[in-house]
Amino acid sequence: MLNWAARYYPIIRILKAHGLFDSGSLLEIGSGSIGIGRFRKVSFVGCDISFPSEPQWPMTPMIASAAQLPCKDHEFDVVLASDVLEHIPPDLRKTVIEEALRVSRKLVIFGFPCGQLAWESDRSLLAAYVQAKRTPPSWLTEHMEAPFPEADLFKELDGWEIQQLGNESINFHSWLMRREMSSIFVRVSSIGMRIAPSLLETLLQKADRDPCYRQIFALSR
């Protein structure tokens, strides 16, 4: 789906900038059954508390809690968590960040809907599902259970260089998520992702304007 491309393309650009797109060990926290494997055809470990369907190549699945990863210190070159932190109870969010930093050698990437305006956007999206008498996706109802993370979670991390990027204007994200309520739109956009990914990435990058729905933090040693 197009919303996957919108949140993963900036992550792919970060990996390329650090020389870690085509190689390097990677752990994705909260990967689901596909994760970054839709866009990066390099073996990686996908960690989740459960998998709703059979994990797909090139993922090696690992069932575990993000707050207590069964991994050695500095085991992976990259640790990634895309749209995960907002699903973590607020009192555990710093613990999850600390665990990601612990098991990474080089790079940690967190992307997540950030702040009150983003939360209100999703509340409006939930209302659109209810008005249309459609069952909302589980991730959306979970978004309503707690405030979204704030950028200050990443302050004062000694030994790490921090890059912050805004991703998807709130207006664009709201428009896109409503379009993806249509199966026709999903099919057409999926075809576009396959046949013209570079053009699609360029167009999506133009939507990265303030106020942004999502913030992406890249932390490097």
Buried (B, 14 or more C-beta within 10 A) or exposed (E): BBBBBBBBBBBBBBBEEBEBBEEBBBBBBBBBBBBBBEBBEBEBBBBBEEBEEEBBEBBEBBEBBBBEBEBEEEBBBBBBBBBBBBBBEBEBBBBBBEBBBBBBBBBBBBBBBBBEEBBEBBEEBBEBBEEEEEEBBEEBEEBEEBEBBBEEBBEEBEEBEEEEBBBBBBEBBBEBBBBBBEEEBBEEBBEBBEEEBEEBBEBBBEBBBEEBBBBBBBBBE
